[in-house]
Structures are given as structure tokens and as C-alpha cells.
Amino acid sequence: MQQRHTDIAVLGAGSAGLSAWHAAKKHTNDVVLIEAGDYGTTCARVGCMPSKLLIAAAEAAQRARSASTFGVNVSAIEVDGKAVMARVKNERDRFVGNVLNSMKRIPESQRLRGHARFVQPHTLQIDDHTQLTANAIVIATGSRPTWPGMLEPAGDRLIVNDDVFEWDTLPESVAVFGPGVIGLELGQALSRLGVRTRMFGVGGAIGPLQSEKVRQTADEVFNREFYLDADAEVKHIEYQGDSVAITFIERDSGRELTETFDYVLAATGRRPNVDQLDIENAELALNERGVPNFNRFTLQCVNADNSESHIFIAGDANQAVPLLHEAIIEGQIAARNAANLENVQVGRRNVPLSVVFTEPQMAMVGENRATLEARYGGCDCIAEGGMSFDDQGRATVMGENHGYMALFAEHGSGQFLGAELLGPRVEHIAHLLAWALEQKLTVSEMLAMPFYHPVLEEGLRTGLRDLNANLKQGPAVSERCMECGPGD
């Protein structure tokens, strides 16, 4: 068995791990990248990119289907499932190939293949071929899909999002469990491509939405396209050879129905890949899910004795903000600090920003209202404004006039605090709002910005005007809010 020593060991060659390796190389040449699975990153192989390829195909079918709205008659719409999946896989493989090419730039001597486990806090065992001792370690092992035991009766008809992108053609029917980001994106795409789709959830949540007004609007809009019960009552799941029978209570009629599906797609969450690291040997403080406790701004883990560790954790492995751009930033912060254990520094974190690529799209900017109210001690310091896309000019022109945006600001200061968006192409509006939040702009300063006509952003101006009208401003209000402000 080989015995090695390195300054920094990075566990995982996904987005966070690759980012960490490149960042660490700026400080030391002695960095080892360890990967147990296939190279290629979750985003390129089974995440962001292949899902958007499937969504793009679905949007093309939907545009053709709705062309008659504009007086354009399409004689027939035929979805070639084999052609759809061939393009998805071909383009997916190209994205993965780009990542693999970037891996070649990492010297072979600094790459180790195999499954790493902690032997001691500074020592890792990689399969049965190498024992590696490191001054500092970055855990960037990502996450994997998980599902509740109630879905197990589906047998080999139970799939996760990874499996969808290995199909050679589209199935006739799919039951989707979990109307979160992955479930909604894939479920709507499959429905638009002609796959009979029903979607079941627990507790009523739809995507990342927290605003009840936005959530209700989403429920109405998505149910116009496919069956969605965000708080479903599923009675029974039975494996029937090459299909699955699901018995459930239909949301509107209250009738008990049994339908069969080719597949059951579990989109019920992801589990951080730390449970197979023998993490207990790292002597870290763990939370109730077995994930190391860590500082969000330094990514430094906490030892069991509450001291600061030489171990850092980044990306999906820590489950804090499971988004690609956040994983890259976290990898950079973790690596910088791993290389400077005597001078660990807080890394800059951007404001929260997430987008769901359904149609209409969903987006979250900043923290939701409930979190904001908790941060301000429960006092009435948060103003809310809103705007419906139902009558928005440009949205109506495009035939996409459905959705709602909720906007939040602080009474007194008038500072913009965040938003929940459901509407056409709100990925772009979300970026404008994230930039405004990053710059700590007030609502009045945002309204002073230019708005062209006719564009969707005019709807944002309408929402900001409503928010501004609901703001209570002035020194007395500001002082009251400061008395029960953040941290109290």
C-alpha cells in the first residue's frame, strides 16, 4: 500500500471539488484531488444541463401546440421520443466531454481514483491502494437522490432523475413524487412531450415558494397542464411487472382512483454524500443528519470539542445552498482557508438567488418573508408589494400572461429585501433584483432606474410601485425597526 502526504486533499471532483482544487493551486502545488465515481460533475452529467435540454425540447413542442393562439396553424405535432432523447444525450455527452478535457489539465500525480474514508482526522484511506495524510482536507463529495420507503414497492420501475437521461425514448406514462425543483422541471417537460404525467406531493409545498399567494398561483397554473396534488393522499403502490399501479384520492372529486404508470420518478430530495466517509473518525461535531457542523462564511468544520477543524466542507455535501454557482464559490472559499489554516478568513457570499426552469419560471431572491420577519424579531418591519402577470402588457402579447411576484422591503429605510417570482422568463428579472439587493438599493432608487416599453420588466416596475406605496417611511419608523432589528 502506498503512503503519501499532501498539503491539501480535496474529496470529490464535482463543481465544488474542481473549484477547490484550482483555488488551492494558487497557494500550494501539493494538492490531491480524490474521486470515487465518474468524472463529469453532477451538473453536466445528470443535473442542470441535460434537464435544460429536455426542457428545451418540451418548450418547442408547447410553442407549436399553442401557435393557434396567434393565428398560426400547425397541422400536426408529433414528438419523436427517440430523437428527443438522442439530442439530450448527445449534447449532454458534449458538456461532460468539456469537463473531462478540463480534468486532463490536472496532473495525473495529483489525481487519485477511489473511495476515501477517514482513518484519523488527518488520514484518509483510498480503497486499498493508498493511505494519504493531509494537513487540510476539503470535503466536496456532493449528494445523491433519496426517497421514502413508501416508494420501494415500485421495484425496478422506481427511478431518479439520473435515470431519465439514460432513456433511449420517452415512456407513455410517469408518476412523479415530489413537486420540488427537480420534480417540477422534469414533470412538466415530460408532460409537454406527450408523457401522461401525474405529480404527487406531501404537505402542499410547490418548488421553493413560500409566499401563499405565489404558491396558490403556481398550483392553479401548473394544474392547467398536468395533474398536480401537492398534498396528495396515496393509498397504495403495487409493482405489476413492467408497470406500477398507484391508488390515490383524486384532489378535486375525492374519488379513489387506481392508475398504472411505466415509471415512478422519485424527486423527493437529496442526501449529502458524507455517510460513507467514516466521518466519525474525523472527530467532527455532526448535526442530526450526520453532516459536519460548519461556519457558512469560512466553510470550516467544527471539531467535537467545539474547536476549529482543519477540515472544510463545500457544495452539495453540506446541503446549505445546493446550487452550482454557490458550490463554485464555496469551493474557492474552502480551498483558500484550507491553504491558510493560521489565517482563516470569512469569504464573501452573494445574496441568495435561485431559479426554477418551469414555465412559468419560478425564482427566489434574498430570503423569504418568514425568514425576514424572524430576523427582525417578529416585529412589523417588513412591507410587501405584488404584481400579477395576468394583465401585464408584454406577457399578454406573448400569450404567457400568468404568474405573480411578491416583493419585500424594510419599513423606514425603504431598502429592498427580496422577492418570490412566478412568471414568464423571470430568470432575467431575478438577476436584476439580485443585483439591486447586492447593492443595497432602496425601492425608490430601483424605481429611478430606466424601464423600456414594452418589456416584462415594466411588470417589475408595477410591483415596485405597489411595494413603495405600502412602505412606511420616516425617522420614527426607522428607529422602531432598528430597535427590534437583525439579531434581536
C-alpha positions in Angstrom: 0.0 0.0 0.0 1.3 3.5 -0.9 1.8 6.0 1.8 1.5 9.7 0.8 1.4 13.1 2.3 -0.1 16.3 0.9 -0.8 19.8 1.9 -4.5 19.7 0.9 -6.7 16.8 0.0 -9.9 17.5 -1.9 -12.6 14.8 -1.7 -14.8 14.9 -4.8 -14.2 16.1 -8.4 -17.6 17.8 -8.9 -18.2 21.5 -9.3 -17.2 22.3 -5.7 -14.2 20.0 -5.7 -12.8 21.2 -9.0 -13.3 24.8 -7.9 -11.5 23.9 -4.7 -8.6 22.2 -6.5 -8.0 25.2 -8.8 -8.2 27.7 -5.9 -5.8 25.6 -3.7 -3.3 25.5 -6.5 -2.9 29.3 -6.2 -1.4 28.7 -2.7 0.4 25.3 -3.0 1.5 22.9 -5.6 0.9 20.0 -3.2 -2.9 19.3 -3.8 -4.5 15.9 -4.3 -8.0 15.5 -5.9 -9.8 12.3 -5.0 -12.8 10.9 -6.9 -14.6 7.6 -6.4 -17.1 7.8 -9.3 -17.1 9.0 -12.9 -15.6 12.4 -13.7 -18.0 14.9 -15.3 -19.8 16.8 -12.5 -23.5 16.3 -11.5 -24.5 19.5 -13.4 -23.1 18.3 -16.7 -23.9 14.6 -16.4 -27.4 14.4 -14.7 -28.3 17.8 -13.5 -28.5 21.4 -14.9 -27.6 20.8 -18.5 -29.4 17.6 -19.5 -32.5 18.7 -17.7 -32.5 22.0 -19.6 -32.0 20.1 -22.9 -35.2 18.1 -22.1 -37.0 21.3 -21.1 -35.9 23.0 -24.4 -37.5 20.1 -26.4 -40.7 20.4 -24.3 -40.8 24.2 -24.9 -40.5 23.6 -28.6 -43.5 21.2 -28.6 -45.5 23.6 -26.4 -44.8 26.6 -28.8 -46.1 24.6 -31.7 -49.1 23.4 -29.7 -50.1 27.0 -28.8 -49.3 28.6 -32.2 -53.0 28.8 -33.0 -53.3 31.5 -30.3 -51.5 33.8 -32.7 -53.4 32.7 -35.8 -50.6 30.3 -36.8 -52.0 26.9 -37.7 -49.7 23.9 -37.2 -51.3 20.9 -39.0 -49.8 18.2 -36.8 -47.5 17.9 -33.8 -45.5 14.7 -33.4 -43.0 14.2 -30.7 -40.3 11.7 -31.7 -39.2 10.4 -28.4 -36.1 8.7 -29.8 -34.9 11.9 -31.5 -35.6 13.9 -28.3 -33.5 11.6 -26.1 -30.8 11.3 -28.7 -30.3 15.0 -28.7 -30.4 15.2 -24.9 -27.7 12.5 -24.6 -25.5 13.8 -27.5 -25.4 17.3 -26.1 -25.1 16.0 -22.5 -22.1 14.0 -23.6 -20.6 17.1 -25.2 -20.9 19.0 -21.9 -19.4 16.1 -20.0 -16.6 15.9 -22.5 -15.7 19.5 -21.9 -15.4 18.7 -18.2 -13.3 15.7 -18.9 -11.0 17.7 -21.1 -10.5 20.2 -18.2 -9.6 17.2 -16.0 -6.7 16.4 -18.2 -5.1 19.7 -17.2 -4.8 18.3 -13.7 -1.5 16.3 -13.4 -2.1 12.6 -13.1 0.1 12.6 -10.0 -2.4 14.9 -8.3 -5.4 12.8 -9.1 -6.4 9.7 -7.1 -9.2 7.3 -8.1 -11.1 5.5 -5.3 -13.3 5.8 -2.4 -11.9 7.8 0.5 -12.6 7.1 4.2 -11.3 8.8 7.3 -8.9 6.7 9.4 -8.0 9.5 11.6 -8.7 13.3 11.4 -5.7 13.9 9.1 -5.5 10.4 7.4 -7.6 9.0 4.6 -7.7 5.5 3.2 -8.4 5.4 -0.6 -9.7 2.0 -1.5 -7.0 -0.5 -0.6 -4.2 1.2 -2.6 -3.3 4.4 -0.8 -3.2 5.9 2.7 -3.0 9.7 2.4 -2.2 12.1 5.2 -3.1 15.8 4.7 -2.5 19.0 6.5 -6.0 20.1 5.5 -9.0 18.4 3.8 -11.9 19.8 1.8 -15.0 17.6 1.7 -16.8 18.2 -1.6 -18.4 14.8 -2.2 -21.8 16.1 -3.4 -25.1 14.5 -2.8 -27.4 11.7 -4.2 -31.1 11.3 -4.7 -33.1 9.8 -1.8 -36.7 8.6 -1.5 -39.1 7.5 1.2 -39.8 3.8 1.9 -43.4 4.1 0.6 -42.0 4.2 -3.0 -40.0 0.9 -2.6 -42.9 -1.3 -3.8 -42.4 0.2 -7.3 -39.4 -2.1 -7.7 -37.2 -1.6 -10.7 -39.8 0.8 -12.1 -38.7 3.3 -9.4 -36.2 5.8 -11.0 -34.5 9.0 -10.1 -33.6 12.0 -12.3 -30.2 10.4 -13.2 -32.1 7.5 -14.9 -34.2 9.8 -17.1 -31.2 10.9 -19.1 -30.3 7.3 -20.0 -33.6 6.6 -21.7 -33.5 5.8 -25.4 -37.0 7.0 -25.9 -39.9 8.6 -23.9 -42.2 6.4 -21.9 -46.0 6.5 -22.2 -46.6 7.5 -18.5 -44.7 8.6 -15.4 -45.9 9.3 -11.8 -43.7 12.0 -10.2 -43.3 12.1 -6.5 -42.1 15.4 -5.2 -43.1 18.8 -6.7 -39.8 20.4 -5.8 -37.4 21.9 -8.3 -36.3 18.6 -10.0 -39.8 17.1 -10.0 -41.5 20.2 -11.5 -38.9 20.8 -14.1 -38.8 17.2 -15.3 -42.5 16.5 -14.8 -43.7 19.5 -16.8 -41.2 18.7 -19.5 -42.3 15.1 -19.8 -46.0 16.2 -19.9 -45.3 18.7 -22.7 -43.6 15.9 -24.6 -46.7 13.8 -24.5 -46.0 11.6 -21.5 -49.0 11.1 -19.3 -47.9 12.6 -16.0 -49.3 12.9 -12.5 -47.4 14.6 -9.8 -47.8 13.9 -6.0 -46.5 15.9 -3.1 -46.7 15.9 0.7 -47.6 19.0 2.8 -48.6 21.3 0.0 -45.2 22.7 -1.0 -44.6 23.7 -4.6 -41.0 24.3 -5.6 -39.1 26.7 -3.3 -42.1 29.0 -3.0 -43.0 30.3 0.5 -45.5 33.1 -0.3 -49.0 31.7 -0.1 -50.2 34.0 -2.9 -47.4 32.9 -5.2 -47.8 29.2 -4.3 -51.6 29.3 -5.0 -51.0 30.9 -8.3 -48.4 28.2 -9.2 -50.9 25.5 -8.2 -53.5 26.9 -10.5 -51.2 27.4 -13.4 -49.5 24.0 -13.4 -52.8 22.2 -12.9 -53.9 23.6 -16.2 -51.2 21.5 -17.9 -50.9 18.3 -15.8 -52.3 16.8 -12.6 -50.6 18.1 -9.5 -51.6 17.4 -6.0 -49.1 19.0 -3.7 -50.7 17.4 -0.6 -51.7 14.0 -2.0 -53.3 11.1 -0.3 -51.7 8.0 -1.8 -53.2 4.8 -0.6 -51.2 2.0 -2.3 -48.3 1.4 -4.6 -48.0 -2.0 -6.3 -45.5 -3.4 -8.7 -47.0 -5.1 -11.7 -44.2 -6.5 -13.8 -43.4 -3.7 -16.3 -45.7 -1.1 -14.7 -46.7 0.3 -11.3 -50.3 0.7 -10.0 -50.9 3.7 -7.8 -54.1 4.1 -5.8 -54.8 7.7 -4.7 -57.6 10.1 -3.8 -58.2 12.5 -6.6 -57.8 16.0 -5.4 -61.0 17.6 -6.8 -63.5 14.8 -6.8 -62.4 13.0 -3.7 -62.8 9.7 -5.5 -60.4 6.8 -5.0 -58.6 6.1 -8.3 -56.1 3.4 -9.4 -53.9 4.2 -12.4 -50.9 2.4 -13.8 -47.6 4.0 -14.9 -44.5 2.9 -16.7 -42.3 4.6 -14.1 -42.3 6.2 -10.7 -39.9 9.1 -10.7 -38.7 9.9 -7.1 -37.8 13.6 -6.9 -38.1 13.7 -3.1 -34.8 15.2 -2.1 -31.1 14.6 -2.0 -28.8 13.2 0.7 -25.3 14.5 1.3 -22.5 12.0 0.5 -20.8 12.1 3.9 -22.3 8.9 5.3 -19.8 6.7 3.6 -16.7 8.6 4.6 -16.4 7.0 8.1 -16.9 10.6 9.2 -16.9 9.6 12.8 -13.1 9.1 12.6 -12.7 12.7 11.7 -13.8 13.7 15.2 -16.1 16.4 14.0 -19.3 17.7 15.5 -22.2 16.3 13.5 -25.8 17.5 13.2 -28.8 15.3 13.3 -28.4 14.2 9.7 -24.8 13.2 10.2 -23.4 16.3 8.4 -20.5 18.2 10.0 -21.3 21.4 11.7 -19.5 24.3 9.9 -19.3 28.0 9.5 -21.2 29.1 6.4 -18.8 32.0 5.7 -15.5 30.2 6.2 -16.7 26.6 5.4 -14.6 25.4 8.3 -15.9 22.4 10.2 -16.2 22.3 14.0 -14.5 19.6 16.0 -16.4 17.5 18.5 -14.7 19.5 21.3 -16.0 22.7 19.6 -12.6 23.8 18.4 -11.9 24.8 14.8 -11.0 21.9 12.5 -8.5 21.6 9.6 -11.4 20.1 7.6 -13.7 22.2 5.4 -16.9 21.2 3.6 -18.3 22.7 0.4 -21.1 22.3 -2.2 -23.9 19.8 -2.0 -22.1 17.9 0.7 -23.0 20.5 3.3 -26.6 20.9 1.9 -26.7 24.6 2.8 -27.4 26.1 -0.6 -27.4 23.2 -3.2 -26.8 25.4 -6.3 -24.0 25.2 -8.9 -22.9 28.9 -8.5 -22.8 28.5 -4.7 -20.8 25.3 -4.9 -18.1 27.0 -7.0 -17.9 29.9 -4.6 -17.8 27.6 -1.6 -15.1 25.5 -3.2 -13.0 28.6 -3.6 -13.5 29.8 0.0 -12.9 26.4 1.5 -9.6 25.9 -0.5 -8.3 29.4 0.3 -8.8 28.7 4.0 -7.5 25.2 3.9 -4.3 26.6 2.5 -4.1 29.2 5.3 -5.1 27.5 8.5 -3.4 30.1 10.6 -5.4 32.9 8.8 -8.8 31.6 8.1 -11.0 34.4 6.7 -14.6 35.0 6.0 -15.4 34.6 2.3 -17.8 36.9 0.5 -21.2 35.4 -0.1 -23.6 36.8 -2.6 -27.2 37.3 -1.9 -29.4 34.2 -2.3 -30.6 33.6 -5.9 -32.3 30.6 -7.3 -34.3 29.9 -10.5 -36.6 27.0 -11.4 -36.9 26.5 -15.2 -40.5 25.6 -15.4 -43.0 27.6 -17.5 -43.8 30.0 -16.0 -40.5 30.1 -14.3 -40.0 30.5 -10.5 -37.3 32.5 -8.8 -36.3 33.4 -5.3 -34.2 36.4 -4.5 -32.9 37.1 -1.0 -34.7 35.5 2.0 -38.4 34.7 2.1 -40.8 36.8 4.2 -41.0 34.4 7.1 -37.2 34.3 7.5 -37.1 38.1 7.2 -39.7 38.5 9.9 -37.8 36.1 12.2 -34.6 38.0 11.6 -36.3 41.2 12.6 -37.6 39.8 15.9 -41.2 39.3 14.6 -42.0 43.0 14.6 -44.0 44.5 11.7 -41.0 45.9 9.9 -41.5 44.2 6.5 -43.5 45.8 3.7 -44.9 43.6 0.9 -46.0 44.6 -2.6 -47.1 42.5 -5.5 -48.0 42.3 -9.2 -50.0 39.8 -11.3 -48.8 39.0 -14.8 -52.4 38.4 -15.8 -52.8 41.8 -17.4 -49.1 42.7 -17.9 -48.7 44.1 -21.4 -45.7 42.2 -22.8 -46.7 39.0 -21.1 -50.2 39.3 -22.8 -48.5 39.9 -26.2 -46.5 36.7 -25.8 -49.6 34.7 -24.6 -47.7 34.0 -21.4 -49.7 36.2 -19.0 -49.9 34.1 -15.9 -48.0 34.4 -12.7 -47.4 36.6 -9.7 -44.5 38.4 -8.0 -44.2 39.2 -4.3 -41.6 41.9 -3.3 -40.3 42.8 0.2 -38.7 45.9 1.7 -38.0 47.3 5.1 -40.2 49.9 6.6 -38.4 53.1 7.5 -35.3 52.7 5.4 -37.2 51.5 2.3 -34.4 49.1 1.5 -35.3 46.3 -0.9 -35.0 42.9 0.9 -36.1 40.2 -1.6 -38.7 38.6 -3.8 -40.6 35.5 -4.9 -41.4 35.3 -8.6 -43.6 33.2 -10.7 -43.9 34.4 -14.3 -42.6 34.4 -17.9 -38.8 34.4 -18.1 -38.4 35.7 -14.6 -34.8 34.4 -14.6 -33.9 37.8 -16.0 -35.9 39.9 -13.6 -34.5 37.8 -10.8 -31.0 38.8 -11.8 -31.9 42.5 -11.8 -33.4 42.1 -8.3 -30.4 40.1 -7.0 -28.1 42.9 -8.3 -30.3 45.5 -6.6 -30.2 43.6 -3.3 -26.4 43.1 -3.6 -26.1 46.9 -4.0 -28.5 47.5 -1.1 -30.7 49.7 -3.2 -33.9 51.2 -1.8 -37.2 50.8 -3.6 -37.2 54.4 -4.6 -33.7 54.0 -6.1 -34.9 51.0 -8.0 -37.9 52.9 -9.4 -35.5 55.6 -10.6 -33.9 53.1 -13.0 -34.8 53.1 -16.7 -37.6 50.8 -17.9 -38.1 50.3 -21.6 -41.5 49.7 -23.3 -42.9 47.2 -23.9 -41.0 44.7 -21.8 -41.7 42.3 -19.0 -39.6 44.5 -16.6 -42.5 47.0 -16.7 -44.3 44.5 -14.6 -41.5 44.7 -12.1 -41.9 48.5 -12.0 -45.6 48.0 -11.3 -44.8 45.7 -8.4 -42.2 48.1 -7.1 -44.7 50.9 -7.2 -47.1 48.8 -5.2 -44.4 47.9 -2.7 -43.4 51.6 -2.4 -47.0 52.6 -1.7 -47.1 50.1 1.2 -43.9 51.3 2.8 -44.0 53.3 6.0 -41.0 55.6 5.9 -39.5 58.2 8.2 -37.1 58.5 11.1 -39.7 57.4 13.7 -40.4 54.2 11.8 -36.8 53.5 11.0 -35.8 53.9 14.7 -38.6 51.5 15.8 -37.5 48.9 13.3 -33.8 49.2 14.4 -34.9 48.6 18.0 -36.1 45.1 17.0 -33.8 44.6 14.1 -31.5 41.8 13.0 -30.1 39.7 15.8 -32.6 40.7 18.4 
